[in-house]
Amino acid sequence: MNIGIDIRLIAYRRGMGNFVYHLVNQLAQLPTAHQFFLYTDAIRLGQNVPRDPRFQVKVLRPRLYPVWEQILLPWQAARDRVDVLHCPANTAPIMKANRTRLVLTLHDVMYMLPGSVLPFPPSVYQRLGRLYRRTVVPRAAAHATRITTDSHFSQSDIVKRLQIPAPRITVIPLAPSPAFHKLADGAYVQAVRDKYGLPRPLIITLGAIDPRKNTARIIEAFSLFQAQDPSAHQLAITGLSAREHAYFATQVRRWGLEDSVQLLGFIGEEELVALYNAAEMLVYPSLYEGFGLPVLEAMACGTPVISSTVTSLPEIAGTAALLVDPTNTAALAQAMAQIANDSGLKERLVQRGHQQVRPFSWPRTARETLAVYEQAAAE
């Protein structure tokens, strides 16, 4: 059959972009005779797409997001006589050709939550994105033949928020990239530490101005933890844009942590692996996650994890992390102290983490996604 996949995010190697990249490249490893049409709005894709005659890239213009997704994508899919169209990044066309079965991946439906439950982000771009998803997703999900999602928590949330019957939703977990593992090259790890000015025992977190990432509370909790021994640890907050850097620099000054907190921009995968290897712990107390991939990435690198008691995170972390109420700053600081001061606990978390991450793999994700395509085509 002909399978179309929206790959616009494939070169954006974060979050959903990583999902699209690993899914498409693992599909190319499967012994299937299906033909794949990869739809994008970018000409330069580099090494991100498979070099395989079964996979044909089609660039659709103009790039304006709503026009591209709602008009150009379904029009081109109809011209290509696509049997199954997979939209893997939370949104999809509202209208499509009758012959085309839609498979929609909803990683989460947090954009359907009211502002009183999950605060609206301060970014105008993010607010517009949330408005677009709140408008489009319920309609697209209603006519999707099959929906895939990353966790059982997200499955139940989709049922609750969108009134989609559970049997139409297939849970297919994500996985860390094979690049995330324990490194034998201590010199490289040290070089990355030196590059970012991180000589002291290290705590790492992935920050964002989005309130659900809880970054301001992490800084406050770190200040409570540091009060016990101000010279002991450093906190590295990665993934910050220039605007986010300026915002959180104010928070760092507020708590007098200029010498202990490093605000870093986007870190490429290779260096991020090194920082996980260098860190004593990952702190990831998110307020809402459809999956929480950094938890597994850190575990794959042998890094103890502190995470959250809410949404999908207990499901993903299992018993291999310290789970805390993400709204309890004192509890978060106490968890940092537990890992820092208890070598036995640290070793138990490392060993449990290796066991927890083992069932998650991208080949599994690709096999189970292909099975959904075939199910959708038969319906």
NUGU-196867 format. One line per 4 residues: number of its first residue (from 1); their letters; for each residue x, y, z of C-alpha. Coordinates in steps of 0.2 Angstrom, whole numbers. Layout:
<nodes>
NUM = A = X/Y/Z | ...
</nodes>
This chain:
<nodes>
1 = MNIG = 0/0/0 | 5/18/-1 | 9/26/16 | 11/45/18
5 = IDIR = 20/52/33 | 21/71/38 | 40/73/41 | 41/92/43
9 = LIAY = 49/90/60 | 62/77/55 | 77/89/55 | 72/97/72
13 = RRGM = 81/84/83 | 71/88/99 | 55/81/106 | 43/76/92
17 = GNFV = 56/79/79 | 66/65/87 | 51/54/86 | 48/57/67
21 = YHLV = 67/54/64 | 68/38/73 | 51/31/67 | 55/34/48
25 = NQLA = 73/28/49 | 67/12/58 | 53/9/46 | 66/9/32
29 = QLPT = 74/-6/42 | 58/-17/41 | 56/-29/26 | 40/-22/19
33 = AHQF = 35/-19/1 | 25/-4/6 | 29/13/-3 | 31/28/8
37 = FLYT = 28/46/3 | 37/58/15 | 29/75/15 | 39/90/21
41 = DAIR = 41/109/19 | 60/109/18 | 72/106/4 | 88/103/14
45 = LGQN = 85/87/24 | 103/81/25 | 105/63/32 | 89/63/41
49 = VPRD = 79/53/28 | 82/35/23 | 91/32/6 | 79/19/1
53 = PRFQ = 69/17/-16 | 53/14/-6 | 54/31/2 | 50/46/-9
57 = VKVL = 52/64/-2 | 40/77/-8 | 42/96/-3 | 26/105/-2
61 = RPRL = 25/124/-3 | 20/137/4 | 27/133/21 | 13/143/31
65 = YPVW = 8/130/44 | -11/130/43 | -11/131/24 | 2/117/23
69 = EQIL = -7/105/34 | -25/108/31 | -24/111/12 | -8/105/4
73 = LPWQ = -5/89/13 | -22/81/10 | -22/87/-8 | -5/79/-11
77 = AARD = -9/63/-2 | -25/62/-13 | -15/64/-29 | -2/51/-23
81 = RVDV = -17/39/-20 | -11/37/-2 | -20/23/8 | -14/28/25
85 = LHCP = -8/45/30 | 1/47/47 | 2/63/55 | 14/60/69
89 = ANTA = 15/77/78 | -2/80/87 | -11/89/73 | -18/83/56
93 = PIMK = -30/89/42 | -48/91/46 | -53/85/28 | -46/72/18
97 = ANRT = -50/60/3 | -62/46/7 | -50/33/1 | -36/39/14
101 = RLVL = -36/32/31 | -29/44/44 | -17/38/58 | -15/52/70
105 = TLHD = -1/52/84 | -7/62/99 | 8/62/111 | -3/71/124
109 = VMYM = -18/82/125 | -12/95/137 | -17/109/126 | -35/104/130
113 = LPGS = -33/108/149 | -40/124/156 | -27/137/161 | -32/135/179
117 = VLPF = -25/117/178 | -10/120/167 | -5/138/165 | -4/146/148
121 = PPSV = 14/149/142 | 19/167/141 | 26/165/123 | 13/172/110
125 = YQRL = 19/159/98 | 16/145/110 | -1/152/114 | -6/153/96
129 = GRLY = 0/135/94 | -11/129/109 | -26/138/101 | -23/130/84
133 = RRTV = -22/113/92 | -38/116/103 | -47/120/87 | -40/107/75
137 = VPRA = -37/91/86 | -54/87/91 | -60/87/73 | -45/78/66
141 = AAHA = -46/65/80 | -65/62/77 | -62/56/59 | -45/47/62
145 = TRIT = -46/29/58 | -33/25/72 | -24/35/85 | -8/31/93
149 = TDSH = -1/38/109 | 15/36/119 | 8/30/136 | -7/23/145
153 = FSQS = -9/39/154 | -11/49/138 | -23/36/131 | -34/38/146
157 = DIVK = -32/57/144 | -37/57/126 | -53/46/130 | -57/59/144
161 = RLQI = -53/75/134 | -59/70/117 | -72/57/120 | -62/45/108
165 = PAPR = -66/26/112 | -51/18/120 | -51/3/107 | -47/16/93
169 = ITVI = -31/21/103 | -15/11/102 | -2/14/115 | 16/13/107
173 = PLAP = 30/19/119 | 44/29/113 | 63/25/117 | 79/34/120
177 = SPAF = 91/35/105 | 105/22/105 | 117/36/108 | 112/37/126
181 = HKLA = 123/25/136 | 137/24/148 | 152/32/140 | 169/24/143
185 = DGAY = 178/39/137 | 181/49/153 | 192/62/144 | 177/67/132
189 = VQAV = 165/69/147 | 178/80/156 | 181/90/140 | 162/94/139
193 = RDKY = 162/98/157 | 176/110/154 | 168/118/139 | 152/123/149
197 = GLPR = 161/127/165 | 155/113/176 | 169/107/187 | 159/103/203
201 = PLII = 147/88/206 | 133/91/194 | 114/91/194 | 106/93/177
205 = TLGA = 89/98/171 | 80/102/154 | 73/119/156 | 59/129/147
209 = IDPR = 49/144/151 | 34/133/148 | 26/132/166 | 24/114/165
213 = KNTA = 43/111/165 | 43/118/183 | 60/126/180 | 58/141/192
217 = RIIE = 53/128/206 | 69/118/202 | 80/133/204 | 71/137/221
221 = AFSL = 73/119/227 | 91/119/222 | 93/135/233 | 86/125/248
225 = FQAQ = 98/111/244 | 113/122/242 | 110/130/258 | 117/114/267
229 = DPSA = 133/116/257 | 135/131/245 | 151/125/237 | 146/107/234
233 = HQLA = 135/106/218 | 131/115/202 | 115/115/193 | 115/115/174
237 = ITGL = 99/120/165 | 100/115/147 | 89/119/131 | 86/137/135
241 = SARE = 83/150/121 | 90/168/123 | 74/174/130 | 72/160/142
245 = HAYF = 90/162/147 | 86/181/152 | 71/176/161 | 79/162/172
249 = ATQV = 95/173/175 | 83/184/185 | 77/169/195 | 95/164/198
253 = RRWG = 100/181/205 | 84/181/216 | 91/166/225 | 109/171/225
257 = LEDS = 115/156/214 | 125/165/201 | 141/154/205 | 131/138/206
261 = VQLL = 119/138/191 | 124/137/173 | 111/142/160 | 114/133/144
265 = GFIG = 107/134/127 | 102/119/116 | 114/105/118 | 117/93/104
269 = EEEL = 114/74/107 | 132/69/108 | 136/83/122 | 120/79/131
273 = VALY = 125/61/133 | 141/67/140 | 132/79/152 | 121/65/158
277 = NAAE = 136/54/161 | 144/68/171 | 129/71/181 | 125/65/199
281 = MLVY = 107/66/195 | 93/72/182 | 80/82/190 | 64/81/180
285 = PSLY = 48/86/190 | 37/91/176 | 19/95/179 | 13/86/164
289 = EGFG = 21/74/152 | 13/63/139 | 29/52/140 | 44/60/148
293 = LPVL = 58/53/137 | 73/62/146 | 69/50/161 | 74/35/150
297 = EAMA = 88/45/142 | 96/48/159 | 93/30/165 | 102/23/149
301 = CGTP = 117/34/154 | 117/27/171 | 111/43/179 | 99/43/194
305 = VISS = 83/52/191 | 71/63/202 | 54/65/193 | 36/68/196
309 = TVTS = 22/59/204 | 9/65/191 | 3/61/173 | 14/48/163
313 = LPEI = 30/50/173 | 27/36/186 | 22/24/172 | 38/28/163
317 = AGTA = 50/29/178 | 43/14/187 | 53/11/203 | 69/17/195
321 = ALLV = 67/35/201 | 63/45/216 | 46/52/213 | 40/68/221
325 = DPTN = 25/80/221 | 31/92/208 | 22/107/218 | 32/103/234
329 = TAAL = 48/113/233 | 55/106/250 | 52/88/244 | 61/91/228
333 = AQAM = 76/98/238 | 76/84/250 | 76/71/235 | 92/80/229
337 = AQIA = 100/78/246 | 95/60/247 | 104/55/231 | 119/67/234
341 = NDSG = 122/59/252 | 117/41/250 | 128/31/239 | 118/15/241
345 = LKER = 102/24/235 | 112/31/220 | 118/14/215 | 101/6/217
349 = LVQR = 93/19/206 | 107/16/193 | 104/-3/192 | 85/-1/192
353 = GHQQ = 86/12/178 | 96/0/167 | 82/-13/169 | 68/0/167
357 = VRPF = 75/6/150 | 78/-11/143 | 60/-14/135 | 60/3/126
361 = SWPR = 67/3/108 | 64/12/92 | 63/-5/82 | 49/-10/93
365 = TARE = 41/7/90 | 42/6/71 | 35/-12/71 | 20/-8/81
369 = TLAV = 17/8/71 | 18/-2/55 | 5/-14/62 | -7/1/65
373 = YEQA = -5/7/47 | -10/-11/41 | -24/-12/53 | -30/6/48
377 = AAE = -29/1/29 | -40/-14/33 | -54/-5/41
</nodes>
